[in-house]
Amino acid sequence: MSDSNFDVIVIGAGVAGLAAAKHVAQKGLRAASVEQLLFGGLVVNINELDGEIEGSGTDYASNLMMEMSDLGVESLSETVSTIAKNGDKITITTDGGTHSARALIIASGARLKRLGVPGEAEFEHRGVSQCADCDGPMYKDEEVVVVGGGDSALQEALVLAHFCKKVHLVHRDAKFSARQALIDAVAAQPVIQPIWNSTVEAIEGAEMLNKVRVKSADGKTTDIAAVGFFAYVGLEPNIEFVPAEIKREANGRLVTDAALQTSMAGVFAAGVVRAGCGGMLADALADGEKAGAAAAKLLGK
């Protein structure tokens, strides 16, 4: 176990966290980046970015990580369990020790929501996946099920359409909520078959997943033969370690002021963990830079 002191600690090494750590280091502050998993967050699952930023998600995150490291940011591969305010310092406890800083930025991101249906957990890595870019080639000439109607669901369905014989796209409503460009792309892809006004009831199989039970609005259930299952029905913020006194919205995301400071003085939030942040990569990048600038300003930099 170790104890250390920094000017700023950034929890999370997704795009928002990497951008925040890079910014405070550029201001000459001693910074640490704490991440329990691999750097990059959800963006590393995307082979080809769609929007203002081009290239692969892994390459983009790697470049940010190298820039941050070159500026002297200390990377701690640890899991945060608590945050506490001690006078003018904020202390975090991890499985590697206790670390203190004069400012803290929470950029712990979010994880894909689970449907919570029977079979979802049992068939994890045996047909249930969360990354079409990663696992799509495994399902070449097979049938798969994608659940959701937003940007992520349609993007992943389009990725899978390059490999699969058929992509069953299950959506609980009668129309998609995704961007029109994605809706048009799905409509033009004959491999993708939308299943409207329906929800998933169960995922079944033997050694591997082999069928998905779907229920329509009229109560009728249908078994879809499939070997892959991908659900994209929103995100849950990673906030298990955040103390209850820090205000959050009903969905759990942290409430901040205009400078991205939370209700705990000296603690900022950036990226999708924050209420009001958009879901695009550019939004996470902007949030990280803004939180980094606000933390630096608080410390006189």
Contacts in CASP RR format, 6 or more apart in sequence:
PFRMAT RR
TARGET T0000
AUTHOR 0000-0000-0000
METHOD contacts of the structure
MODEL  1
MSDSNFDVIVIGAGVAGLAAAKHVAQKGLRAASVEQLLFGGLVVNINELD
GEIEGSGTDYASNLMMEMSDLGVESLSETVSTIAKNGDKITITTDGGTHS
ARALIIASGARLKRLGVPGEAEFEHRGVSQCADCDGPMYKDEEVVVVGGG
DSALQEALVLAHFCKKVHLVHRDAKFSARQALIDAVAAQPVIQPIWNSTV
EAIEGAEMLNKVRVKSADGKTTDIAAVGFFAYVGLEPNIEFVPAEIKREA
NGRLVTDAALQTSMAGVFAAGVVRAGCGGMLADALADGEKAGAAAAKLLG
K
1 96 0 8 1.000
1 97 0 8 1.000
1 98 0 8 1.000
2 96 0 8 1.000
2 97 0 8 1.000
3 97 0 8 1.000
3 98 0 8 1.000
3 99 0 8 1.000
3 100 0 8 1.000
4 32 0 8 1.000
4 74 0 8 1.000
4 99 0 8 1.000
4 100 0 8 1.000
5 99 0 8 1.000
5 100 0 8 1.000
5 101 0 8 1.000
6 30 0 8 1.000
6 31 0 8 1.000
6 32 0 8 1.000
6 74 0 8 1.000
6 99 0 8 1.000
6 100 0 8 1.000
6 101 0 8 1.000
6 102 0 8 1.000
7 24 0 8 1.000
7 29 0 8 1.000
7 30 0 8 1.000
7 31 0 8 1.000
7 101 0 8 1.000
7 102 0 8 1.000
7 103 0 8 1.000
7 299 0 8 1.000
8 21 0 8 1.000
8 24 0 8 1.000
8 29 0 8 1.000
8 30 0 8 1.000
8 31 0 8 1.000
8 32 0 8 1.000
8 101 0 8 1.000
8 102 0 8 1.000
8 103 0 8 1.000
8 104 0 8 1.000
8 105 0 8 1.000
8 292 0 8 1.000
8 295 0 8 1.000
8 296 0 8 1.000
8 299 0 8 1.000
9 31 0 8 1.000
9 32 0 8 1.000
9 34 0 8 1.000
9 90 0 8 1.000
9 92 0 8 1.000
9 99 0 8 1.000
9 101 0 8 1.000
9 103 0 8 1.000
9 104 0 8 1.000
9 105 0 8 1.000
10 17 0 8 1.000
10 20 0 8 1.000
10 21 0 8 1.000
10 24 0 8 1.000
10 31 0 8 1.000
10 32 0 8 1.000
10 33 0 8 1.000
10 34 0 8 1.000
10 104 0 8 1.000
10 105 0 8 1.000
10 107 0 8 1.000
11 34 0 8 1.000
11 35 0 8 1.000
11 80 0 8 1.000
11 92 0 8 1.000
11 104 0 8 1.000
11 105 0 8 1.000
11 106 0 8 1.000
11 107 0 8 1.000
11 108 0 8 1.000
11 241 0 8 1.000
12 33 0 8 1.000
12 34 0 8 1.000
12 35 0 8 1.000
12 106 0 8 1.000
12 107 0 8 1.000
12 108 0 8 1.000
12 109 0 8 1.000
13 21 0 8 1.000
13 33 0 8 1.000
13 34 0 8 1.000
13 35 0 8 1.000
13 39 0 8 1.000
13 40 0 8 1.000
13 41 0 8 1.000
13 65 0 8 1.000
13 75 0 8 1.000
14 35 0 8 1.000
14 39 0 8 1.000
14 40 0 8 1.000
14 41 0 8 1.000
14 42 0 8 1.000
14 43 0 8 1.000
14 61 0 8 1.000
14 107 0 8 1.000
14 109 0 8 1.000
14 284 0 8 1.000
15 40 0 8 1.000
15 41 0 8 1.000
15 43 0 8 1.000
15 60 0 8 1.000
15 61 0 8 1.000
15 64 0 8 1.000
15 281 0 8 1.000
15 284 0 8 1.000
15 285 0 8 1.000
15 288 0 8 1.000
16 107 0 8 1.000
16 109 0 8 1.000
16 270 0 8 1.000
16 271 0 8 1.000
16 272 0 8 1.000
16 273 0 8 1.000
16 277 0 8 1.000
16 284 0 8 1.000
16 285 0 8 1.000
16 287 0 8 1.000
16 288 0 8 1.000
16 291 0 8 1.000
17 33 0 8 1.000
17 105 0 8 1.000
17 107 0 8 1.000
17 270 0 8 1.000
17 271 0 8 1.000
17 288 0 8 1.000
18 33 0 8 1.000
18 39 0 8 1.000
18 40 0 8 1.000
18 61 0 8 1.000
18 64 0 8 1.000
18 65 0 8 1.000
18 68 0 8 1.000
19 64 0 8 1.000
19 270 0 8 1.000
19 284 0 8 1.000
19 285 0 8 1.000
19 287 0 8 1.000
19 288 0 8 1.000
19 289 0 8 1.000
19 292 0 8 1.000
20 105 0 8 1.000
20 107 0 8 1.000
20 268 0 8 1.000
20 270 0 8 1.000
20 288 0 8 1.000
20 289 0 8 1.000
20 291 0 8 1.000
20 292 0 8 1.000
20 295 0 8 1.000
21 31 0 8 1.000
21 32 0 8 1.000
21 33 0 8 1.000
21 68 0 8 1.000
21 73 0 8 1.000
21 105 0 8 1.000
22 64 0 8 1.000
22 67 0 8 1.000
22 68 0 8 1.000
22 71 0 8 1.000
22 73 0 8 1.000
23 288 0 8 1.000
23 289 0 8 1.000
23 292 0 8 1.000
23 293 0 8 1.000
23 296 0 8 1.000
24 31 0 8 1.000
24 105 0 8 1.000
24 292 0 8 1.000
24 295 0 8 1.000
24 296 0 8 1.000
24 301 0 8 1.000
25 31 0 8 1.000
25 68 0 8 1.000
25 71 0 8 1.000
25 72 0 8 1.000
25 73 0 8 1.000
26 71 0 8 1.000
27 296 0 8 1.000
27 301 0 8 1.000
28 301 0 8 1.000
29 295 0 8 1.000
29 296 0 8 1.000
29 299 0 8 1.000
29 301 0 8 1.000
30 74 0 8 1.000
31 72 0 8 1.000
31 73 0 8 1.000
31 74 0 8 1.000
32 73 0 8 1.000
32 74 0 8 1.000
32 75 0 8 1.000
32 76 0 8 1.000
32 99 0 8 1.000
32 101 0 8 1.000
33 68 0 8 1.000
33 73 0 8 1.000
33 74 0 8 1.000
33 75 0 8 1.000
33 76 0 8 1.000
34 76 0 8 1.000
34 78 0 8 1.000
34 80 0 8 1.000
34 92 0 8 1.000
34 94 0 8 1.000
34 99 0 8 1.000
35 75 0 8 1.000
35 76 0 8 1.000
35 77 0 8 1.000
35 78 0 8 1.000
36 77 0 8 1.000
36 78 0 8 1.000
36 79 0 8 1.000
36 80 0 8 1.000
38 44 0 8 1.000
39 61 0 8 1.000
39 65 0 8 1.000
39 75 0 8 1.000
40 57 0 8 1.000
40 58 0 8 1.000
40 61 0 8 1.000
40 64 0 8 1.000
40 65 0 8 1.000
41 61 0 8 1.000
41 109 0 8 1.000
42 109 0 8 1.000
42 110 0 8 1.000
42 111 0 8 1.000
42 112 0 8 1.000
43 49 0 8 1.000
43 57 0 8 1.000
43 58 0 8 1.000
43 60 0 8 1.000
43 61 0 8 1.000
43 281 0 8 1.000
43 284 0 8 1.000
44 57 0 8 1.000
44 58 0 8 1.000
44 61 0 8 1.000
45 57 0 8 1.000
45 130 0 8 1.000
45 131 0 8 1.000
45 133 0 8 1.000
45 134 0 8 1.000
46 56 0 8 1.000
46 57 0 8 1.000
46 133 0 8 1.000
47 56 0 8 1.000
47 57 0 8 1.000
47 133 0 8 1.000
47 159 0 8 1.000
48 55 0 8 1.000
48 56 0 8 1.000
49 55 0 8 1.000
49 56 0 8 1.000
49 57 0 8 1.000
49 60 0 8 1.000
49 281 0 8 1.000
50 155 0 8 1.000
51 280 0 8 1.000
51 281 0 8 1.000
51 282 0 8 1.000
52 280 0 8 1.000
52 281 0 8 1.000
52 282 0 8 1.000
53 60 0 8 1.000
53 281 0 8 1.000
53 282 0 8 1.000
53 285 0 8 1.000
60 281 0 8 1.000
69 75 0 8 1.000
76 94 0 8 1.000
76 96 0 8 1.000
76 99 0 8 1.000
78 94 0 8 1.000
78 95 0 8 1.000
78 96 0 8 1.000
78 97 0 8 1.000
79 94 0 8 1.000
79 95 0 8 1.000
80 92 0 8 1.000
80 93 0 8 1.000
80 94 0 8 1.000
80 108 0 8 1.000
80 241 0 8 1.000
81 93 0 8 1.000
81 94 0 8 1.000
81 95 0 8 1.000
81 241 0 8 1.000
82 92 0 8 1.000
82 93 0 8 1.000
82 241 0 8 1.000
82 243 0 8 1.000
83 90 0 8 1.000
83 91 0 8 1.000
83 92 0 8 1.000
83 104 0 8 1.000
83 106 0 8 1.000
83 241 0 8 1.000
83 242 0 8 1.000
83 243 0 8 1.000
83 246 0 8 1.000
83 264 0 8 1.000
83 267 0 8 1.000
84 90 0 8 1.000
84 91 0 8 1.000
84 92 0 8 1.000
84 93 0 8 1.000
84 243 0 8 1.000
85 91 0 8 1.000
85 264 0 8 1.000
85 265 0 8 1.000
85 267 0 8 1.000
86 100 0 8 1.000
88 102 0 8 1.000
89 100 0 8 1.000
89 101 0 8 1.000
89 102 0 8 1.000
90 100 0 8 1.000
90 101 0 8 1.000
90 102 0 8 1.000
90 103 0 8 1.000
90 104 0 8 1.000
90 264 0 8 1.000
90 266 0 8 1.000
90 267 0 8 1.000
91 98 0 8 1.000
91 99 0 8 1.000
91 100 0 8 1.000
92 98 0 8 1.000
92 99 0 8 1.000
92 100 0 8 1.000
92 101 0 8 1.000
92 104 0 8 1.000
92 241 0 8 1.000
102 266 0 8 1.000
102 298 0 8 1.000
102 299 0 8 1.000
103 266 0 8 1.000
103 267 0 8 1.000
103 268 0 8 1.000
103 295 0 8 1.000
103 298 0 8 1.000
103 299 0 8 1.000
104 266 0 8 1.000
104 267 0 8 1.000
104 268 0 8 1.000
105 267 0 8 1.000
105 268 0 8 1.000
105 269 0 8 1.000
105 270 0 8 1.000
105 288 0 8 1.000
105 291 0 8 1.000
105 292 0 8 1.000
105 295 0 8 1.000
106 239 0 8 1.000
106 242 0 8 1.000
106 254 0 8 1.000
106 262 0 8 1.000
106 267 0 8 1.000
106 268 0 8 1.000
106 269 0 8 1.000
106 270 0 8 1.000
106 273 0 8 1.000
107 269 0 8 1.000
107 270 0 8 1.000
107 271 0 8 1.000
107 273 0 8 1.000
107 287 0 8 1.000
107 288 0 8 1.000
107 291 0 8 1.000
108 237 0 8 1.000
108 238 0 8 1.000
108 239 0 8 1.000
108 241 0 8 1.000
108 273 0 8 1.000
109 237 0 8 1.000
109 238 0 8 1.000
109 271 0 8 1.000
109 272 0 8 1.000
109 273 0 8 1.000
110 235 0 8 1.000
110 236 0 8 1.000
110 237 0 8 1.000
110 238 0 8 1.000
110 272 0 8 1.000
110 273 0 8 1.000
111 235 0 8 1.000
111 236 0 8 1.000
111 238 0 8 1.000
112 130 0 8 1.000
112 231 0 8 1.000
112 232 0 8 1.000
112 233 0 8 1.000
112 234 0 8 1.000
112 235 0 8 1.000
112 236 0 8 1.000
113 231 0 8 1.000
113 233 0 8 1.000
113 234 0 8 1.000
113 235 0 8 1.000
113 236 0 8 1.000
114 120 0 8 1.000
114 121 0 8 1.000
114 231 0 8 1.000
115 147 0 8 1.000
115 200 0 8 1.000
115 231 0 8 1.000
115 233 0 8 1.000
117 200 0 8 1.000
117 201 0 8 1.000
117 202 0 8 1.000
117 203 0 8 1.000
118 201 0 8 1.000
118 202 0 8 1.000
118 203 0 8 1.000
119 128 0 8 1.000
119 202 0 8 1.000
119 203 0 8 1.000
119 204 0 8 1.000
120 128 0 8 1.000
120 203 0 8 1.000
120 229 0 8 1.000
120 231 0 8 1.000
122 203 0 8 1.000
123 203 0 8 1.000
123 205 0 8 1.000
123 208 0 8 1.000
123 209 0 8 1.000
123 229 0 8 1.000
126 207 0 8 1.000
126 208 0 8 1.000
126 209 0 8 1.000
127 208 0 8 1.000
127 209 0 8 1.000
127 227 0 8 1.000
127 228 0 8 1.000
127 229 0 8 1.000
128 203 0 8 1.000
128 209 0 8 1.000
128 228 0 8 1.000
128 229 0 8 1.000
129 135 0 8 1.000
129 136 0 8 1.000
129 228 0 8 1.000
129 229 0 8 1.000
129 230 0 8 1.000
130 230 0 8 1.000
130 231 0 8 1.000
132 146 0 8 1.000
132 156 0 8 1.000
132 157 0 8 1.000
132 159 0 8 1.000
132 160 0 8 1.000
132 230 0 8 1.000
133 156 0 8 1.000
133 159 0 8 1.000
136 159 0 8 1.000
136 160 0 8 1.000
136 163 0 8 1.000
136 164 0 8 1.000
137 163 0 8 1.000
139 160 0 8 1.000
139 163 0 8 1.000
139 164 0 8 1.000
139 227 0 8 1.000
139 228 0 8 1.000
140 163 0 8 1.000
140 164 0 8 1.000
141 163 0 8 1.000
141 164 0 8 1.000
141 165 0 8 1.000
142 164 0 8 1.000
142 165 0 8 1.000
142 226 0 8 1.000
142 227 0 8 1.000
142 228 0 8 1.000
143 164 0 8 1.000
143 165 0 8 1.000
143 166 0 8 1.000
143 167 0 8 1.000
143 168 0 8 1.000
143 224 0 8 1.000
143 225 0 8 1.000
143 226 0 8 1.000
143 227 0 8 1.000
143 228 0 8 1.000
144 160 0 8 1.000
144 164 0 8 1.000
144 166 0 8 1.000
144 167 0 8 1.000
144 168 0 8 1.000
144 226 0 8 1.000
144 227 0 8 1.000
144 228 0 8 1.000
144 229 0 8 1.000
144 230 0 8 1.000
145 167 0 8 1.000
145 168 0 8 1.000
145 170 0 8 1.000
145 200 0 8 1.000
145 212 0 8 1.000
145 214 0 8 1.000
145 224 0 8 1.000
145 226 0 8 1.000
145 228 0 8 1.000
145 229 0 8 1.000
145 230 0 8 1.000
146 153 0 8 1.000
146 156 0 8 1.000
146 157 0 8 1.000
146 160 0 8 1.000
146 167 0 8 1.000
146 168 0 8 1.000
146 169 0 8 1.000
146 170 0 8 1.000
146 230 0 8 1.000
146 231 0 8 1.000
146 232 0 8 1.000
147 153 0 8 1.000
147 169 0 8 1.000
147 170 0 8 1.000
147 171 0 8 1.000
147 200 0 8 1.000
147 229 0 8 1.000
147 230 0 8 1.000
147 231 0 8 1.000
147 232 0 8 1.000
147 233 0 8 1.000
148 169 0 8 1.000
148 170 0 8 1.000
148 171 0 8 1.000
148 172 0 8 1.000
148 231 0 8 1.000
148 232 0 8 1.000
148 233 0 8 1.000
149 169 0 8 1.000
149 171 0 8 1.000
149 173 0 8 1.000
149 176 0 8 1.000
149 177 0 8 1.000
149 178 0 8 1.000
149 232 0 8 1.000
150 176 0 8 1.000
150 177 0 8 1.000
150 178 0 8 1.000
150 182 0 8 1.000
150 232 0 8 1.000
151 178 0 8 1.000
151 179 0 8 1.000
151 182 0 8 1.000
152 232 0 8 1.000
152 234 0 8 1.000
153 169 0 8 1.000
153 171 0 8 1.000
153 178 0 8 1.000
153 232 0 8 1.000
153 233 0 8 1.000
154 169 0 8 1.000
154 176 0 8 1.000
154 178 0 8 1.000
154 182 0 8 1.000
154 183 0 8 1.000
154 185 0 8 1.000
154 186 0 8 1.000
155 182 0 8 1.000
156 230 0 8 1.000
156 232 0 8 1.000
157 167 0 8 1.000
157 169 0 8 1.000
157 186 0 8 1.000
157 189 0 8 1.000
157 192 0 8 1.000
158 182 0 8 1.000
158 185 0 8 1.000
158 186 0 8 1.000
158 189 0 8 1.000
158 192 0 8 1.000
160 167 0 8 1.000
160 230 0 8 1.000
161 167 0 8 1.000
161 189 0 8 1.000
161 191 0 8 1.000
161 192 0 8 1.000
164 191 0 8 1.000
165 191 0 8 1.000
166 191 0 8 1.000
166 193 0 8 1.000
167 191 0 8 1.000
167 192 0 8 1.000
167 193 0 8 1.000
168 193 0 8 1.000
168 195 0 8 1.000
168 212 0 8 1.000
168 224 0 8 1.000
168 226 0 8 1.000
169 186 0 8 1.000
169 192 0 8 1.000
169 193 0 8 1.000
169 194 0 8 1.000
169 195 0 8 1.000
170 195 0 8 1.000
170 198 0 8 1.000
170 199 0 8 1.000
170 200 0 8 1.000
170 212 0 8 1.000
170 214 0 8 1.000
171 194 0 8 1.000
171 195 0 8 1.000
171 196 0 8 1.000
171 197 0 8 1.000
171 198 0 8 1.000
172 197 0 8 1.000
172 198 0 8 1.000
172 199 0 8 1.000
173 196 0 8 1.000
173 197 0 8 1.000
174 196 0 8 1.000
174 197 0 8 1.000
175 196 0 8 1.000
176 182 0 8 1.000
176 183 0 8 1.000
176 186 0 8 1.000
176 194 0 8 1.000
186 192 0 8 1.000
186 194 0 8 1.000
195 214 0 8 1.000
197 216 0 8 1.000
197 217 0 8 1.000
198 214 0 8 1.000
198 215 0 8 1.000
198 216 0 8 1.000
198 217 0 8 1.000
199 214 0 8 1.000
199 215 0 8 1.000
200 212 0 8 1.000
200 213 0 8 1.000
200 214 0 8 1.000
200 215 0 8 1.000
200 231 0 8 1.000
201 213 0 8 1.000
201 214 0 8 1.000
201 215 0 8 1.000
201 221 0 8 1.000
202 212 0 8 1.000
202 213 0 8 1.000
203 209 0 8 1.000
203 211 0 8 1.000
203 212 0 8 1.000
203 213 0 8 1.000
203 229 0 8 1.000
204 210 0 8 1.000
204 211 0 8 1.000
204 212 0 8 1.000
204 213 0 8 1.000
204 223 0 8 1.000
205 211 0 8 1.000
208 227 0 8 1.000
209 226 0 8 1.000
209 227 0 8 1.000
209 228 0 8 1.000
209 229 0 8 1.000
210 225 0 8 1.000
210 226 0 8 1.000
210 227 0 8 1.000
211 223 0 8 1.000
211 224 0 8 1.000
211 225 0 8 1.000
211 226 0 8 1.000
212 223 0 8 1.000
212 224 0 8 1.000
212 226 0 8 1.000
212 229 0 8 1.000
213 221 0 8 1.000
213 222 0 8 1.000
213 223 0 8 1.000
213 224 0 8 1.000
214 221 0 8 1.000
214 222 0 8 1.000
214 223 0 8 1.000
214 224 0 8 1.000
215 221 0 8 1.000
215 222 0 8 1.000
216 222 0 8 1.000
235 272 0 8 1.000
237 251 0 8 1.000
237 252 0 8 1.000
237 253 0 8 1.000
237 254 0 8 1.000
237 272 0 8 1.000
237 273 0 8 1.000
238 273 0 8 1.000
239 248 0 8 1.000
239 252 0 8 1.000
239 253 0 8 1.000
239 254 0 8 1.000
239 273 0 8 1.000
242 248 0 8 1.000
242 254 0 8 1.000
243 264 0 8 1.000
245 263 0 8 1.000
245 264 0 8 1.000
246 254 0 8 1.000
246 262 0 8 1.000
246 263 0 8 1.000
246 264 0 8 1.000
246 267 0 8 1.000
247 254 0 8 1.000
247 255 0 8 1.000
247 262 0 8 1.000
247 263 0 8 1.000
248 254 0 8 1.000
248 255 0 8 1.000
248 275 0 8 1.000
249 255 0 8 1.000
249 275 0 8 1.000
251 275 0 8 1.000
252 275 0 8 1.000
253 272 0 8 1.000
253 273 0 8 1.000
253 274 0 8 1.000
253 275 0 8 1.000
253 276 0 8 1.000
253 277 0 8 1.000
254 262 0 8 1.000
254 269 0 8 1.000
254 273 0 8 1.000
254 274 0 8 1.000
254 275 0 8 1.000
255 262 0 8 1.000
255 263 0 8 1.000
255 275 0 8 1.000
256 262 0 8 1.000
256 268 0 8 1.000
256 269 0 8 1.000
256 274 0 8 1.000
256 275 0 8 1.000
259 268 0 8 1.000
259 290 0 8 1.000
259 294 0 8 1.000
259 297 0 8 1.000
260 268 0 8 1.000
260 269 0 8 1.000
260 270 0 8 1.000
260 274 0 8 1.000
260 287 0 8 1.000
260 290 0 8 1.000
260 291 0 8 1.000
260 294 0 8 1.000
261 267 0 8 1.000
261 268 0 8 1.000
261 294 0 8 1.000
261 298 0 8 1.000
262 268 0 8 1.000
262 269 0 8 1.000
266 295 0 8 1.000
266 298 0 8 1.000
268 291 0 8 1.000
268 292 0 8 1.000
268 294 0 8 1.000
268 295 0 8 1.000
269 291 0 8 1.000
270 277 0 8 1.000
270 284 0 8 1.000
270 287 0 8 1.000
270 288 0 8 1.000
270 290 0 8 1.000
270 291 0 8 1.000
270 292 0 8 1.000
271 277 0 8 1.000
271 278 0 8 1.000
271 283 0 8 1.000
271 284 0 8 1.000
271 287 0 8 1.000
271 288 0 8 1.000
272 278 0 8 1.000
272 279 0 8 1.000
272 284 0 8 1.000
274 287 0 8 1.000
277 283 0 8 1.000
277 284 0 8 1.000
277 287 0 8 1.000
END
